[in-house]
Amino acid sequence: MIRLKRTGTILCLGVSVWLASCQSEIDDATNVPQPTELFVERGVETGLRFDHFLGATSDFYLPETMGPGVAVFDYDNDGDLDVYFLQGSVLNPKKTVNDSVFPAPKEHFPGNRLFRNTLVPAGTLAFEDVTETAGVGDNGYGLGAAVGDYDNDGDADLYVTNYGPNVLYRNNGDGTFQDVTRAAGVIDDTFSSSSAFLDYDGDGDLDLYIAHYNTFSVEGNKPCQSPSGERDYCGPKA
């Protein structure tokens, strides 16, 4: 008689006289120690604490349903990765933060935030907020960020996409950035969801691709309802 027995990922096939040894293999496999945690939350203890502000004021604006991006890059060329977080804002020009459905964060608000990694040369993982010093605290409704050395000077530059005006920050190489959006000819003030630097024509420098979402505008916001008839966010097709 052929018997088939499966436990976990071990398959035993054979006559009954082999089942004893096969059961031993199964027992060994099920007794293997489980791996310890692969990831440990260390944001608070390392100073990498950031709370995103949705900016919702019961107007049901479509961008409020979209989460923001984040950029991880070595902006100061010291050999470790720094972190740039994108922040939200109040989209209704007639309302303020006090009208928000959810309270604004007590720290690191308003605007995007840049956290410098001090692992090199300190030797201990820690982050410090250097937004004001670096000059990258854009106050737009942040959605995405792209990193690339567009001017080939050896420093990573930063392009921020917003609902509203985008920003190109040129890395000065001294820990600071300069807003060169207009000078570089990359002004875009509609609904940019993300972007990417790439050398699409192979000429040795980076070009910029910007992705838009749809034609939503605060002024043209439509009233939409949920299936139960309550006011709700509109879908993209609306």
Residue frames as qw, qx, qy, qz and C-alpha x, y, z in Angstrom:
[[0.000, 0.888, 0.459, 0.000, 0.00, 0.00, 0.00],
 [0.396, 0.316, -0.015, 0.862, 1.32, 3.46, -0.93],
 [0.274, -0.799, -0.463, 0.268, 0.72, 6.18, 1.64],
 [0.313, 0.555, 0.065, 0.768, 1.05, 9.93, 1.15],
 [0.442, -0.746, -0.385, 0.316, 1.62, 12.23, 4.10],
 [0.352, 0.564, 0.017, 0.747, 2.37, 15.96, 3.96],
 [0.448, -0.783, -0.311, 0.298, 3.27, 18.23, 6.87],
 [0.195, -0.781, 0.184, 0.564, 4.57, 21.76, 6.28],
 [0.452, 0.717, -0.384, -0.367, 6.86, 21.61, 3.26],
 [0.156, -0.368, 0.914, 0.067, 7.99, 17.98, 3.71],
 [0.814, 0.175, -0.179, -0.523, 6.37, 15.35, 1.50],
 [0.353, -0.329, 0.873, -0.075, 6.64, 11.67, 2.49],
 [0.803, 0.296, -0.203, -0.475, 5.84, 9.02, -0.08],
 [0.266, 0.385, -0.883, 0.028, 6.44, 5.31, 0.33],
 [0.676, -0.266, -0.672, -0.140, 5.39, 2.05, 1.95],
 [0.594, -0.756, -0.112, -0.253, 4.52, 1.90, 5.61],
 [0.853, -0.256, -0.136, 0.435, 7.97, 0.62, 6.65],
 [0.453, 0.326, -0.022, 0.830, 9.43, 4.04, 5.71],
 [0.238, -0.819, -0.301, -0.427, 6.99, 6.12, 7.73],
 [0.682, -0.629, -0.184, 0.324, 9.00, 6.00, 10.93],
 [0.554, -0.127, 0.132, 0.812, 12.04, 7.71, 9.39],
 [0.094, 0.544, 0.388, 0.738, 9.84, 10.18, 7.51],
 [0.436, -0.816, -0.353, -0.137, 8.01, 11.13, 10.71],
 [0.656, -0.459, -0.074, 0.594, 11.39, 11.80, 12.31],
 [0.356, 0.194, 0.260, 0.876, 12.19, 14.29, 9.53],
 [0.188, -0.717, -0.425, -0.519, 8.85, 16.01, 10.04],
 [0.597, -0.728, -0.278, 0.191, 9.42, 16.31, 13.79],
 [0.587, -0.221, 0.058, 0.777, 12.88, 17.80, 13.21],
 [0.183, 0.410, 0.357, 0.819, 11.47, 20.35, 10.76],
 [0.337, -0.766, -0.397, -0.377, 8.66, 21.48, 13.04],
 [0.659, -0.652, -0.185, 0.325, 11.05, 21.94, 15.95],
 [0.540, 0.311, 0.041, 0.781, 13.32, 24.35, 14.07],
 [0.210, -0.547, -0.355, 0.729, 13.65, 27.59, 16.11],
 [0.300, 0.854, 0.401, 0.138, 11.64, 30.46, 14.65],
 [0.479, 0.363, -0.032, 0.798, 13.67, 33.47, 13.41],
 [0.226, -0.527, -0.397, 0.716, 13.92, 36.50, 15.65],
 [0.267, 0.865, 0.273, -0.325, 12.50, 39.88, 14.60],
 [0.653, 0.351, 0.302, 0.599, 13.77, 41.01, 11.22],
 [0.129, 0.607, 0.084, 0.780, 12.92, 44.66, 11.81],
 [0.396, -0.512, -0.543, 0.535, 12.99, 46.74, 14.98],
 [0.055, 0.899, 0.280, 0.332, 11.34, 50.16, 15.27],
 [0.601, -0.306, -0.181, 0.716, 14.02, 52.69, 16.21],
 [0.198, 0.705, 0.289, 0.617, 12.58, 55.93, 14.89],
 [0.396, -0.891, -0.124, -0.185, 11.95, 57.57, 18.24],
 [0.747, -0.562, 0.109, 0.338, 15.22, 56.59, 19.88],
 [0.632, 0.062, 0.297, 0.713, 17.30, 57.71, 16.88],
 [0.009, -0.521, -0.066, 0.851, 15.51, 61.03, 16.48],
 [0.067, -0.038, -0.689, -0.721, 13.80, 60.07, 13.21],
 [0.127, 0.517, 0.757, -0.378, 10.33, 61.15, 14.29],
 [0.119, 0.061, -0.333, -0.933, 7.94, 62.65, 11.75],
 [0.318, 0.463, 0.756, -0.336, 4.14, 62.96, 11.81],
 [0.116, 0.223, 0.587, 0.770, 2.35, 63.58, 8.54],
 [0.241, 0.399, 0.383, -0.798, -0.40, 66.19, 8.47],
 [0.363, 0.429, 0.790, 0.243, -3.35, 65.31, 6.23],
 [0.017, -0.110, 0.123, 0.986, -4.78, 68.81, 6.10],
 [0.134, -0.455, -0.798, -0.373, -8.38, 67.65, 5.71],
 [0.113, 0.084, 0.329, -0.934, -11.00, 70.27, 6.58],
 [0.425, 0.417, 0.736, -0.323, -14.20, 68.36, 5.65],
 [0.393, 0.620, -0.197, -0.650, -14.00, 69.66, 2.06],
 [0.854, 0.142, 0.500, 0.014, -13.20, 66.19, 0.67],
 [0.328, 0.802, -0.399, -0.299, -10.37, 67.23, -1.64],
 [0.957, 0.237, -0.163, -0.030, -8.97, 64.33, -3.67],
 [0.446, 0.585, -0.563, 0.376, -5.25, 64.89, -2.83],
 [0.452, -0.522, 0.504, -0.519, -6.09, 64.23, 0.83],
 [0.964, -0.036, 0.149, -0.217, -6.63, 60.56, -0.06],
 [0.801, 0.473, -0.277, 0.240, -3.07, 60.16, -1.36],
 [0.743, -0.589, 0.038, 0.314, -0.15, 59.35, 0.90],
 [0.147, 0.927, -0.321, -0.126, 3.11, 61.28, 0.49],
 [0.865, 0.320, -0.292, 0.253, 6.46, 60.00, -0.70],
 [0.566, -0.770, 0.231, 0.182, 9.85, 60.08, 0.99],
 [0.632, 0.675, -0.343, 0.163, 13.42, 60.42, -0.26],
 [0.792, -0.535, 0.214, 0.203, 16.39, 58.56, 1.24],
 [0.690, 0.616, -0.070, 0.374, 19.71, 59.89, -0.06],
 [0.666, -0.365, -0.109, 0.641, 23.17, 61.01, 1.04],
 [0.215, 0.942, 0.209, 0.154, 22.71, 64.75, 0.59],
 [0.221, -0.929, 0.292, 0.050, 25.95, 65.71, 2.38],
 [0.739, 0.511, -0.430, 0.093, 28.19, 63.02, 0.82],
 [0.273, -0.650, 0.627, -0.330, 29.40, 61.70, 4.17],
 [0.242, 0.228, -0.942, -0.052, 28.71, 58.05, 3.41],
 [0.111, 0.288, 0.889, -0.337, 25.38, 57.49, 5.19],
 [0.042, -0.478, -0.668, -0.569, 21.77, 57.96, 4.08],
 [0.111, 0.132, 0.349, -0.921, 19.70, 60.94, 5.15],
 [0.094, 0.497, 0.861, 0.055, 15.89, 61.13, 5.05],
 [0.133, 0.021, -0.094, -0.986, 13.58, 63.74, 3.51],
 [0.131, 0.458, 0.854, -0.208, 9.89, 63.61, 4.52],
 [0.070, -0.319, -0.410, -0.852, 7.06, 65.32, 2.65],
 [0.059, 0.306, 0.649, -0.694, 4.39, 67.17, 4.59],
 [0.076, 0.635, 0.699, 0.321, 0.77, 68.07, 3.89],
 [0.035, -0.070, -0.161, 0.984, -1.03, 71.38, 4.31],
 [0.338, 0.568, 0.584, -0.472, -4.50, 72.92, 4.31],
 [0.342, 0.228, 0.634, 0.655, -5.71, 73.15, 0.71],
 [0.014, 0.834, 0.526, 0.168, -8.71, 75.41, 1.23],
 [0.356, 0.339, -0.111, 0.864, -7.36, 79.00, 1.03],
 [0.365, -0.614, -0.097, -0.693, -10.24, 80.21, 3.20],
 [0.845, -0.507, -0.136, -0.102, -9.38, 77.88, 6.09],
 [0.013, 0.749, -0.604, 0.272, -6.49, 77.47, 8.51],
 [0.361, 0.186, -0.891, 0.204, -4.85, 74.67, 10.46],
 [0.269, -0.014, 0.638, -0.722, -7.40, 75.27, 13.22],
 [0.723, 0.209, -0.020, -0.658, -10.13, 74.10, 10.84],
 [0.380, 0.324, -0.851, -0.161, -8.45, 70.75, 10.28],
 [0.861, -0.258, -0.275, -0.341, -10.32, 67.55, 11.13],
 [0.886, -0.213, -0.230, 0.341, -7.10, 66.16, 12.60],
 [0.309, -0.920, 0.101, 0.219, -4.72, 68.27, 14.70],
 [0.536, 0.743, -0.361, 0.172, -1.43, 69.37, 13.23],
 [0.827, -0.080, -0.377, 0.409, 1.75, 67.76, 14.62],
 [0.415, -0.895, -0.044, 0.157, 3.29, 69.54, 17.56],
 [0.450, -0.579, 0.459, 0.501, 6.79, 69.09, 16.14],
 [0.325, -0.113, 0.702, 0.624, 8.28, 69.44, 12.67],
 [0.219, 0.671, 0.670, 0.229, 5.42, 71.41, 11.19],
 [0.789, 0.521, 0.200, -0.255, 4.71, 73.06, 8.84],
 [0.369, 0.766, -0.481, -0.215, 6.66, 72.08, 5.75],
 [0.924, 0.188, -0.319, 0.089, 8.79, 69.16, 4.58],
 [0.529, -0.771, 0.354, -0.027, 11.61, 68.01, 6.84],
 [0.699, 0.498, -0.487, 0.160, 15.19, 66.86, 6.19],
 [0.762, -0.607, 0.222, -0.044, 16.86, 64.64, 8.79],
 [0.379, 0.698, -0.602, 0.080, 20.63, 64.28, 8.63],
 [0.963, -0.186, -0.186, 0.060, 22.07, 60.89, 9.54],
 [0.115, -0.867, 0.455, -0.169, 25.00, 61.30, 11.95],
 [0.983, -0.129, 0.110, 0.066, 26.16, 57.67, 11.79],
 [0.728, 0.191, 0.040, 0.657, 29.27, 58.89, 9.98],
 [0.503, 0.403, -0.710, 0.285, 31.51, 59.88, 11.64],
 [0.501, -0.523, 0.371, -0.581, 29.84, 59.50, 15.08],
 [0.213, 0.191, -0.957, 0.049, 29.53, 55.72, 14.77],
 [0.173, 0.314, 0.818, -0.450, 26.07, 55.70, 16.37],
 [0.034, 0.466, 0.691, 0.552, 22.85, 55.78, 14.38],
 [0.046, -0.629, -0.466, 0.621, 21.05, 59.07, 15.04],
 [0.271, 0.582, 0.483, 0.596, 19.21, 61.75, 13.07],
 [0.145, -0.496, -0.283, 0.808, 18.97, 65.50, 13.47],
 [0.344, 0.810, 0.474, 0.018, 16.51, 67.89, 11.85],
 [0.388, -0.316, 0.227, 0.835, 18.50, 70.20, 9.54],
 [0.347, 0.692, 0.600, 0.201, 15.59, 71.53, 7.48],
 [0.000, 0.978, 0.108, -0.177, 16.10, 75.20, 8.22],
 [0.385, -0.634, 0.467, 0.481, 19.85, 75.05, 7.73],
 [0.454, 0.066, 0.753, 0.471, 19.53, 73.15, 4.47],
 [0.249, 0.360, -0.103, -0.893, 16.71, 75.37, 3.20],
 [0.218, -0.040, -0.857, -0.465, 14.39, 72.60, 1.97],
 [0.139, 0.298, 0.774, -0.541, 11.27, 73.20, 4.08],
 [0.191, -0.161, -0.537, -0.806, 8.80, 73.57, 1.20],
 [0.312, 0.145, 0.594, -0.727, 5.29, 74.32, 2.48],
 [0.518, 0.117, -0.479, -0.699, 3.35, 72.84, -0.44],
 [0.871, -0.091, 0.287, -0.388, 1.07, 69.81, -0.36],
 [0.012, -0.561, 0.804, 0.199, 3.85, 67.26, -0.81],
 [0.924, 0.156, 0.079, -0.339, 3.24, 64.08, -2.82],
 [0.956, 0.144, 0.053, 0.251, 6.56, 62.84, -4.18],
 [0.187, -0.873, 0.380, 0.241, 10.31, 63.44, -4.42],
 [0.904, 0.371, -0.015, 0.212, 13.03, 62.51, -6.88],
 [0.458, -0.763, 0.327, 0.318, 16.78, 62.62, -6.30],
 [0.824, 0.363, 0.218, 0.377, 19.49, 63.03, -8.94],
 [0.391, -0.533, 0.173, 0.730, 22.63, 65.02, -9.75],
 [0.541, 0.744, 0.392, 0.012, 21.08, 66.98, -12.59],
 [0.197, 0.960, -0.196, -0.041, 23.98, 69.45, -12.92],
 [0.902, 0.232, -0.219, 0.290, 26.76, 66.82, -12.70],
 [0.039, 0.791, -0.398, 0.463, 28.60, 68.54, -9.85],
 [0.423, 0.166, -0.828, 0.327, 28.80, 65.45, -7.63],
 [0.184, 0.033, 0.628, -0.756, 25.99, 66.40, -5.23],
 [0.014, 0.428, 0.893, 0.136, 22.47, 64.94, -5.09],
 [0.212, -0.075, -0.050, -0.973, 19.77, 67.44, -6.03],
 [0.139, 0.329, 0.865, -0.354, 16.11, 67.19, -5.05],
 [0.262, -0.166, -0.413, -0.856, 12.86, 67.69, -6.96],
 [0.183, 0.230, 0.774, -0.561, 9.62, 67.88, -4.97],
 [0.191, -0.303, -0.661, -0.659, 6.23, 67.23, -6.56],
 [0.138, 0.208, 0.578, -0.777, 3.13, 68.82, -5.03],
 [0.135, 0.744, 0.632, 0.170, -0.49, 69.47, -5.55],
 [0.062, -0.982, -0.022, 0.178, 0.42, 72.99, -6.54],
 [0.340, 0.852, -0.397, 0.022, 3.86, 74.42, -7.41],
 [0.952, -0.050, -0.112, 0.279, 6.73, 71.93, -7.59],
 [0.212, -0.923, 0.313, 0.065, 10.23, 72.80, -6.39],
 [0.861, 0.311, -0.233, 0.327, 13.71, 71.96, -7.66],
 [0.480, -0.845, 0.221, 0.079, 16.37, 72.25, -4.96],
 [0.678, 0.577, -0.373, 0.261, 19.95, 72.44, -6.20],
 [0.820, -0.488, -0.093, 0.285, 22.48, 71.01, -3.76],
 [0.128, 0.955, -0.246, 0.107, 25.18, 73.61, -3.08],
 [0.788, 0.257, -0.460, 0.317, 27.59, 71.00, -1.73],
 [0.157, 0.371, -0.527, 0.749, 27.96, 72.74, 1.62],
 [0.064, -0.286, -0.847, 0.444, 24.92, 71.32, 3.42],
 [0.293, 0.502, 0.282, -0.763, 22.51, 73.82, 1.89],
 [0.402, 0.415, 0.735, 0.355, 20.16, 73.86, -1.11],
 [0.086, 0.321, -0.086, -0.939, 18.95, 76.60, -3.44],
 [0.539, 0.556, 0.580, -0.253, 15.51, 76.86, -5.06],
 [0.087, -0.362, 0.537, 0.757, 16.28, 76.96, -8.80],
 [0.489, 0.448, 0.741, -0.106, 12.86, 75.94, -10.11],
 [0.396, 0.862, 0.150, -0.280, 12.37, 78.98, -12.30],
 [0.016, -0.756, 0.547, 0.358, 15.98, 79.22, -13.44],
 [0.315, -0.176, 0.908, 0.212, 16.01, 75.57, -14.50],
 [0.440, 0.131, -0.442, -0.771, 12.72, 75.91, -16.41],
 [0.300, -0.146, -0.942, -0.030, 10.88, 73.17, -14.50],
 [0.330, 0.004, 0.359, -0.873, 7.93, 75.15, -13.15],
 [0.382, -0.253, -0.812, -0.361, 4.83, 72.98, -12.74],
 [0.194, -0.088, 0.492, -0.844, 1.95, 74.10, -10.56],
 [0.664, -0.125, -0.406, -0.615, -0.83, 71.61, -11.29],
 [0.853, -0.328, 0.254, -0.316, -1.26, 68.13, -9.72],
 [0.489, 0.536, -0.687, 0.037, 2.09, 66.30, -9.89],
 [0.910, -0.364, -0.025, -0.197, 2.06, 62.91, -8.20],
 [0.801, -0.384, 0.310, 0.340, 5.68, 61.84, -8.74],
 [0.400, 0.858, -0.294, -0.130, 8.79, 62.38, -10.86],
 [0.909, -0.156, 0.246, 0.297, 12.02, 60.72, -11.95],
 [0.040, 0.818, -0.455, -0.350, 15.47, 61.78, -13.08],
 [0.842, 0.080, 0.493, 0.203, 16.86, 59.80, -16.03],
 [0.053, -0.539, 0.499, 0.676, 19.20, 60.25, -18.98],
 [0.738, 0.408, 0.485, -0.231, 16.64, 59.29, -21.61],
 [0.622, 0.774, -0.088, -0.080, 18.68, 60.58, -24.58],
 [0.919, -0.082, 0.060, 0.382, 22.07, 59.24, -23.45],
 [0.376, 0.804, -0.089, 0.452, 23.84, 62.59, -23.59],
 [0.555, 0.124, -0.521, 0.636, 25.41, 62.27, -20.15],
 [0.116, -0.147, 0.389, -0.902, 23.12, 64.51, -18.12],
 [0.069, 0.348, 0.894, -0.272, 19.88, 63.84, -16.25],
 [0.253, -0.306, -0.409, -0.821, 16.50, 64.76, -17.69],
 [0.230, 0.060, 0.658, -0.715, 13.34, 65.13, -15.62],
 [0.312, -0.295, -0.766, -0.477, 10.06, 63.23, -16.07],
 [0.253, -0.022, 0.488, -0.835, 7.01, 64.49, -14.15],
 [0.162, -0.333, -0.902, -0.221, 3.87, 62.40, -13.68],
 [0.340, -0.164, 0.105, -0.920, 0.51, 64.12, -13.22],
 [0.253, 0.192, 0.891, -0.323, -2.56, 62.61, -11.59],
 [0.206, 0.607, 0.714, 0.282, -5.71, 64.21, -13.02],
 [0.111, 0.503, 0.193, 0.835, -7.43, 67.55, -13.54],
 [0.432, -0.693, -0.546, 0.187, -8.67, 68.00, -9.98],
 [0.191, 0.419, -0.159, 0.873, -8.69, 71.53, -8.62],
 [0.096, -0.294, -0.666, 0.679, -9.78, 72.98, -5.31],
 [0.285, 0.236, -0.012, -0.929, -11.94, 75.51, -7.14],
 [0.603, 0.106, -0.502, -0.611, -13.66, 72.81, -9.19],
 [0.062, -0.103, 0.946, -0.300, -14.10, 70.26, -6.41],
 [0.533, -0.207, -0.543, -0.615, -17.26, 68.22, -7.02],
 [0.566, -0.277, 0.522, -0.575, -19.68, 67.00, -4.32],
 [0.552, 0.120, -0.794, -0.224, -19.69, 63.20, -4.30],
 [0.721, -0.377, 0.245, -0.528, -21.53, 60.70, -2.13],
 [0.167, -0.270, 0.945, -0.078, -20.79, 57.31, -0.67],
 [0.269, -0.190, -0.872, -0.361, -23.06, 54.33, -1.53],
 [0.198, -0.525, -0.757, 0.336, -25.11, 55.19, 1.58],
 [0.080, 0.851, 0.399, 0.331, -25.65, 58.76, 0.39],
 [0.449, -0.804, -0.055, 0.385, -23.23, 60.57, 2.71],
 [0.284, 0.918, -0.272, -0.040, -20.74, 63.15, 1.49],
 [0.870, -0.241, 0.315, 0.293, -17.52, 61.42, 0.49],
 [0.184, -0.576, 0.510, 0.612, -14.36, 61.81, -1.58],
 [0.743, 0.556, -0.077, -0.363, -14.78, 61.55, -5.32],
 [0.853, -0.053, 0.418, 0.306, -13.01, 58.82, -7.22],
 [0.323, -0.353, 0.432, 0.764, -10.46, 59.67, -9.94],
 [0.208, 0.351, 0.739, 0.536, -12.99, 59.25, -12.75],
 [0.028, -0.833, -0.526, 0.171, -15.28, 61.91, -11.26]]
